[in-house]
Amino acid sequence: MNLHELDDMGMEVLLSHMHDAGYELAVYQRKTSGKREGCATFVRRTRVEVLETRAVKYGLTLMDGVGTLAVLWLRGADTCSDTSTGTGTGTGTGDVQHRRLLVCNTHLFWKPKHDAVRLRQLRLLLVAAEDVCSSASASASASDSASASDVGALPDPTETKATSGAR
């Protein structure tokens, strides 16, 4: 679960509730200006092991955004299991699959007309993601990736096109 604009007070309350629900905090990064908010990624302890995390700080020159990366090891499950409950559907093959997943989480600059700032922030996040994926460490290499972002843009934004390969 990825959250954006999570402030310190919300984090305090949320940590207890998430723990009771079987989740743990994988990574949290507060904004670089000292604002008491940031991005957080939570994972279900019984299903995921956190292999590596990295904070990406865009800095005040790029409007104080942040991002996080988490390389996760998804513990084996029947390929036809319900991922939310871990229960099988009865039609699974019984094959157990383990896989690594790179989860990117970011909160880009919020003003919709500032595409250039968001694209520069996004570039920093993607460079960090590429660095994690090309790491010599087998545990840091991810086979799949997912992203959750508050891109602060209008529908059909330039940022989405830049990450999807569309022109």
Secondary structure, DSSP 4 states (H G I P E B T S, - for coil): -EEEEEEHHHHHHHHHHHHHTTEEEEEEEE-TT--SEEEEEEEETTTEEEEEEEEEE--GGGTT-EEEEEEEEEEEEETTB-TTT--B-S-----EEEEEEEEEEEE----TT-HHHHHHHHHHHHHHHHHHHT-S-GGG--SEEEEEEE----SS-HHHHHHHT--
